[in-house]
Amino acid sequence: MKIISKELTDIFQNLVDNLFSDKELKPVEITVATNENFGDYQCNFAMINSKIIGDNPRKIAEEIKAKFPYGEIVEKLEVAGPGFINIFLTDKYISDSIKKIGEAYDFSFLNRKGKVIIDFSSPNIAKRMHIGHLRSTIIGDSIKRILQFLGFHTLADNHIGDWGTQFGKLIVAYKNWLDKKAYEKDPIGELEKIYVKFSDEAKINPALEDEAREELKKLQLGDENNQKLWKEFIDISLKEYNKVYDRLNVNFDYYFGESFYNDMMPSVLEELKQKGIAKEDQGALVVFFENNRLPPAIVQKKDGSFLYTTSDLATMKFRKDDLKVDEAVYLTDDRQQNHFKQVFEIGRMLGEPYNYKKTHIVFGIMRFGNGIIFSSRSGNTIRLVDLLDEAKAQVKKVIDEKNPDIPEDEKDKIAEIVGSGAIKYFDLSQNRTSDITFTWDKVLSFEGNTGPYLQYTYVRIMSIFRKLKEENIEVKNNDVILDDMNGIERELAVELLRFPQAVVKAYENYRPNIIADYLFDTAKLFNNFYNSSSILKEEDKKVMDARILLARKTAFVLKEGLSLLGINTVNRM
Ligand code: ARG
């Protein structure tokens, strides 16, 4: 099914290409009308092209209006303000399109050639995943789902931090303070504990830092015992991470951590030297940037060891040479902006095979408001599992009150979906680049732009269908008359048709919150419709059928939209 904004764009583009064939025009853009008085869609073509065409925008708009090929899709145009064109769709087109919801959308106008790798989550080993990784995980997963929905070939890569100075420290800590019993019972907890212990002890006794460096060196040189411990730490951590990924319903195609690139780094370094990009500076190898636009990047330390930058360069090369990607997208918080600017710039300097399209998607920090428990044991970080457990428990309480008759195991499943969905939705509905403050009120409220509100709207629709079944009311599918909708119905219908456009916009800006905003608007319109129109009690069967169809399509769009945010729906709660 063709998406409306695209269909309208094509008609307008065709027309203006003919009308102004001798001009180098800026392309037609169709946007959703900002207000129902302005029609269903709007076009600002006349305004952005008036200089080029050399005429007054209102006159251009009037000309377009006069020559427009009205027909199946567009009912009328109106020229407004300084030269906007307001577009009104025909009811017939709206109703035909509504019936088609559920068919695959045609996104072939997007350039979808090649593979996109999405580098997200990427926690550092031997620590429990903390809240900073929550955002990378949730936003990265949503971007992956959006790309897949649009027909891109995606690869999801968890670039685990499994190499680096923390391992020297951990090995020293392991040898000195490990509580064997505790380690057997709760391995990741014990690793965290001794890691914190190391930091505390090293403050008093700096010689420990030297010991840690020694152990790290041994590990890097392949010392058997240290290698064995290192692998053990990785195993333990991955097991822990996978529990969280399972609960969040997040999957990866690869877990190529930093250590995977160890053997590839020397040749990258060689290349940097050969091409004169890295220079020696006080014993280290450093890349300086033109006009010092970026701070210098160290690619090899004095002691010969490699750095985060070097490993990311090797990663870039591997992804092109071996995984054959055409594009890479990275998700981390905004503190890594400079790192990625440096790495991308060095990639550009190196040329093939490093210089393909790369995007660093940043997000702000998540802070915690009142009532959030910190885990003191792991150094004042918030553990993801604790958050998920708490959300689940709170949702469970609501279900116990509202719907005590649901069997316990189903309640449990619902609470898990709605609870983790609430956390995800809270994150994804925010402007990605802002810092956000997490409070249970905001996450779990059943009102406003929240996960539970959307879930509840969906559940409401499901209950209509349950009642229809209980009362044996026959429901028609597509042979329903939808053309004489009232204002509220029409508004909801037009909104439903805007879904694919919201997805495209979310993709173009890498902002899942555009989908969240869309879903919230849709849910509000549905609830407005639900509160003002009778459905099950409607006497006119034709009107009833039309309303049922709208409800069904709303449920479809909500479910599909939420799935792009990585959120499942439930049928009751
Ligand atoms: N492990 C890093 C961290 O926790 C994030 C890695 C991001 N990906 C990358 N290719 N550098 O901060």
Boltz pocket constraint, residues with backbone or C-beta under 6 A from the ligand:
constraints:
  - pocket:
      binder: B
      contacts: [[A, 119], [A, 121], [A, 122], [A, 123], [A, 124], [A, 159], [A, 160], [A, 161], [A, 312], [A, 315], [A, 330], [A, 331], [A, 332]]
      max_distance: 6.0
